[in-house]
């Protein structure tokens, strides 16, 4: 439902339902017990928003609550060759607020930005791990962890683009991106977590329109200008030795300062 207050202000409310069937791999990797086969997951999405738009500024806010029933997630269970088994968890949700704005600060200077603050939880999560006793006897069992964070779901994500246009056909943008800390499994363990990172990029665009073709555009991107050391992805797991938790993990480090240049021809 949309409601237009006037030519600058509008509001909306929405509700959506989506379903996702398990993939063939989910069935193939599932445990042999037919009662343990995965079922389809359901998503119920509630959103409420407001937008403002004027000649020199735009602003939007969106509140959302996404409730999952039987969401398919890795719980630590493995198949016979060690791959994660996707298992249905009864209840989980994502709730938060999204902000977006743009301001024409000066005739040649514009600022666009967005920010998302969220809470992403699995209710009553059960972790499955391998346990070894003092004689290295192996036992595979579950452990109730209560409410935990959904993996790969940072609670804070934001970006900023400051664009300067000193001349027609030429602009310079300073792009910043922030991603808060996130866990790479569903146990909310500090031993299996990606640290927050903040990266800045510089983009230059210049275009000309000669009489013999539509446009020649030059692009230059200097990425990670401050040479930040960070990882944006990882995976891992755990086991227990005489009741003490152990962790294995692998990280994907990202490139330091790097440059990309290009030319686009339009005829």
C-alpha positions as CSV (number, residue, x, y, z in Angstrom):
1,X,0.0,0.0,0.0
2,X,1.4,3.4,-1.0
3,X,0.2,6.8,0.3
4,X,1.3,10.1,-1.3
5,X,1.1,12.9,1.1
6,X,2.3,15.6,-1.4
7,X,4.9,16.0,-4.1
8,X,7.7,15.6,-1.6
9,X,6.5,13.0,0.9
10,X,5.2,9.5,0.6
11,X,4.8,6.4,2.7
12,X,4.2,2.7,2.2
13,X,3.5,-0.6,4.0
14,X,4.0,-4.1,2.5
15,X,3.6,-7.7,3.4
16,X,5.1,-10.6,1.4
17,X,5.3,-14.4,1.6
18,X,8.0,-16.4,-0.2
19,X,8.8,-20.1,-0.2
20,X,12.1,-21.9,-1.1
21,X,12.3,-25.6,-1.9
22,X,15.4,-27.6,-0.7
23,X,17.9,-28.1,-3.5
24,X,18.8,-31.5,-4.9
25,X,22.1,-31.3,-2.9
26,X,20.1,-30.7,0.3
27,X,18.3,-34.0,-0.2
28,X,21.4,-35.8,-1.4
29,X,23.4,-34.7,1.7
30,X,20.6,-35.3,4.2
31,X,20.8,-38.0,6.8
32,X,19.4,-41.4,5.8
33,X,16.4,-41.1,8.1
34,X,13.4,-40.1,5.9
35,X,12.0,-38.1,8.9
36,X,15.1,-35.9,8.7
37,X,14.8,-34.9,5.1
38,X,14.7,-31.1,4.6
39,X,11.4,-29.4,3.9
40,X,10.7,-26.1,2.2
41,X,11.4,-22.9,4.1
42,X,8.9,-20.0,4.3
43,X,9.6,-16.3,4.7
44,X,7.0,-13.7,6.0
45,X,8.3,-10.2,5.3
46,X,6.7,-7.1,6.9
47,X,8.0,-3.6,5.8
48,X,7.0,0.0,6.6
49,X,8.7,3.0,4.9
50,X,8.8,6.7,4.3
51,X,10.4,8.7,1.5
52,X,11.2,12.4,1.1
53,X,12.4,14.1,-2.1
54,X,13.1,17.7,-2.9
55,X,15.3,19.5,-5.4
56,X,18.5,19.2,-3.4
57,X,17.9,16.3,-1.0
58,X,16.3,12.8,-0.8
59,X,15.7,10.7,2.3
60,X,14.2,7.3,2.9
61,X,13.7,5.0,5.9
62,X,12.5,1.4,5.8
63,X,11.6,-0.8,8.8
64,X,11.5,-4.5,8.2
65,X,10.8,-7.8,10.0
66,X,11.5,-11.0,8.2
67,X,10.3,-14.1,10.0
68,X,11.5,-17.5,8.7
69,X,9.8,-20.8,9.3
70,X,12.0,-23.9,8.7
71,X,14.9,-21.9,7.4
72,X,17.7,-24.1,5.9
73,X,21.0,-23.5,7.6
74,X,24.2,-25.4,8.4
75,X,24.1,-26.7,12.0
76,X,27.5,-28.4,12.0
77,X,26.2,-31.8,10.8
78,X,28.3,-33.4,8.1
79,X,27.6,-36.0,5.4
80,X,29.7,-39.1,4.8
81,X,32.4,-37.1,3.0
82,X,32.5,-34.1,5.3
83,X,30.3,-31.5,3.6
84,X,27.8,-29.4,5.6
85,X,24.2,-30.8,5.8
86,X,21.6,-28.0,5.5
87,X,19.1,-28.5,8.2
88,X,15.7,-26.8,8.9
89,X,15.6,-24.6,12.0
90,X,12.2,-24.0,13.4
91,X,12.2,-20.3,13.9
92,X,14.6,-17.5,12.9
93,X,14.2,-13.8,11.9
94,X,15.9,-10.6,10.6
95,X,14.7,-7.3,11.9
96,X,16.1,-3.8,11.3
97,X,16.0,-0.4,9.8
98,X,17.5,0.8,6.5
99,X,18.3,4.5,5.9
100,X,19.2,6.1,2.6
101,X,19.9,9.7,1.8
102,X,21.4,12.0,-0.8
103,X,22.3,15.7,-0.4
104,X,23.4,18.2,-3.0
105,X,25.8,20.1,-0.7
106,X,27.2,22.4,-3.4
107,X,26.4,22.8,-7.1
108,X,29.4,20.6,-7.8
109,X,29.4,18.4,-4.7
110,X,26.9,15.6,-3.8
111,X,26.8,13.1,-1.0
112,X,24.9,9.8,-1.2
113,X,24.9,7.3,1.7
114,X,23.0,4.4,3.2
115,X,23.1,2.6,6.5
116,X,21.5,-0.7,7.7
117,X,21.1,-1.7,11.4
118,X,19.8,-5.1,11.9
119,X,19.3,-8.0,14.3
120,X,19.5,-11.5,12.8
121,X,18.7,-14.5,15.1
122,X,18.0,-18.2,15.1
123,X,15.8,-19.2,18.0
124,X,16.8,-22.2,20.1
125,X,19.7,-23.3,17.9
126,X,21.2,-26.8,18.3
127,X,24.9,-27.2,17.3
128,X,26.2,-30.6,16.2
129,X,29.9,-31.5,16.8
130,X,32.3,-34.3,17.3
131,X,33.3,-35.0,20.9
132,X,36.5,-36.9,22.0
133,X,37.0,-38.2,25.5
134,X,40.4,-38.8,27.2
135,X,40.8,-42.1,25.3
136,X,40.0,-40.4,22.0
137,X,36.7,-42.2,21.7
138,X,34.5,-40.3,19.3
139,X,30.9,-39.3,19.8
140,X,28.7,-37.1,17.6
141,X,26.1,-35.1,19.5
142,X,24.1,-31.9,19.7
143,X,24.4,-29.0,22.1
144,X,21.7,-26.4,22.8
145,X,23.0,-22.9,22.4
146,X,19.8,-20.9,22.7
147,X,19.4,-17.9,20.5
148,X,22.3,-17.3,18.2
149,X,23.3,-15.0,15.3
150,X,22.6,-16.0,11.7
151,X,25.9,-16.6,9.9
152,X,27.3,-14.1,7.5
153,X,24.8,-11.4,8.8
154,X,26.6,-8.3,10.1
155,X,24.4,-6.1,12.3
156,X,25.8,-2.9,10.7
157,X,26.4,-2.2,7.0
158,X,26.9,1.3,5.5
159,X,28.3,3.1,2.5
160,X,29.1,6.6,1.5
161,X,29.7,8.2,-1.9
162,X,31.0,11.8,-2.1
163,X,31.0,13.0,-5.7
164,X,32.7,16.1,-7.0
165,X,32.0,17.3,-10.5
166,X,34.4,20.2,-11.3
167,X,33.7,20.3,-15.0
168,X,31.2,18.9,-17.5
169,X,32.0,15.3,-18.3
170,X,34.4,14.9,-15.4
171,X,33.7,13.6,-11.9
172,X,35.6,12.2,-8.9
173,X,34.0,10.0,-6.3
174,X,35.3,8.9,-2.9
175,X,33.5,5.7,-2.0
176,X,33.6,4.3,1.6
177,X,32.1,1.0,2.7
178,X,31.7,-0.3,6.3
179,X,30.8,-3.9,7.2
180,X,30.4,-4.8,10.9
181,X,31.6,-8.0,12.5
182,X,29.9,-11.2,11.5
183,X,30.1,-14.9,12.4
184,X,30.8,-17.5,9.7
185,X,28.8,-20.2,11.4
186,X,25.6,-20.2,13.4
187,X,27.1,-20.7,16.8
188,X,27.9,-17.0,17.5
189,X,31.4,-18.1,18.7
190,X,34.1,-15.4,18.9
191,X,36.5,-18.0,17.5
192,X,34.6,-18.1,14.2
193,X,34.1,-14.5,13.5
194,X,35.0,-12.0,10.8
195,X,36.2,-8.6,12.2
196,X,34.5,-5.4,11.0
197,X,36.3,-3.7,8.1
198,X,36.2,-0.2,6.5
199,X,37.4,0.3,2.9
200,X,37.8,3.4,0.8
201,X,37.9,3.6,-3.0
202,X,38.6,6.5,-5.4
203,X,36.9,6.6,-8.8
204,X,37.6,9.1,-11.6
205,X,35.4,9.3,-14.7
206,X,36.0,11.5,-17.8
207,X,34.0,11.5,-21.0
208,X,34.1,13.4,-24.3
209,X,31.6,13.4,-27.2
210,X,33.5,13.9,-30.5
211,X,31.5,14.6,-33.6
212,X,32.4,11.3,-35.2
213,X,31.1,9.0,-32.4
214,X,28.6,9.2,-29.5
215,X,31.1,9.1,-26.6
216,X,34.6,8.1,-25.3
217,X,34.6,7.5,-21.6
218,X,37.7,6.9,-19.4
219,X,37.5,5.3,-16.0
220,X,40.1,4.9,-13.3
221,X,39.5,3.2,-10.0
222,X,42.0,3.1,-7.1
223,X,40.6,0.5,-4.7
224,X,41.4,0.2,-1.0
225,X,43.4,3.5,-1.1
226,X,44.4,3.2,2.5
227,X,45.7,-0.3,2.0
228,X,43.5,-1.8,4.7
229,X,44.2,-5.4,5.7
230,X,40.9,-7.3,6.0
231,X,39.0,-10.5,5.1
232,X,35.4,-10.4,3.7
233,X,34.7,-14.2,3.9
234,X,35.7,-17.2,5.8
235,X,34.5,-20.7,6.8
236,X,35.3,-23.1,9.6
237,X,34.0,-25.4,12.3
238,X,34.7,-27.0,15.7
239,X,35.2,-30.1,17.7
240,X,35.6,-30.9,21.4
241,X,38.5,-32.6,23.2
242,X,37.7,-33.6,26.8
243,X,35.1,-31.0,26.9
244,X,37.3,-28.2,25.6
245,X,36.1,-26.6,22.3
246,X,38.6,-26.5,19.4
247,X,38.3,-24.5,16.2
248,X,39.4,-24.8,12.6
249,X,39.0,-21.9,10.2
250,X,40.0,-20.5,6.8
251,X,39.9,-16.8,5.8
252,X,39.8,-15.1,2.4
253,X,42.2,-12.0,2.6
254,X,41.4,-9.2,0.2
255,X,43.7,-7.2,-2.0
256,X,45.5,-4.2,-0.8
257,X,45.6,-1.0,-2.8
258,X,44.9,-1.9,-6.5
259,X,44.1,0.0,-9.7
260,X,41.6,-0.7,-12.5
261,X,41.5,1.4,-15.6
262,X,39.1,1.2,-18.6
263,X,38.0,2.9,-21.8
264,X,34.4,2.7,-23.1
265,X,33.6,3.6,-26.7
266,X,30.0,4.3,-27.8
267,X,29.2,4.5,-31.5
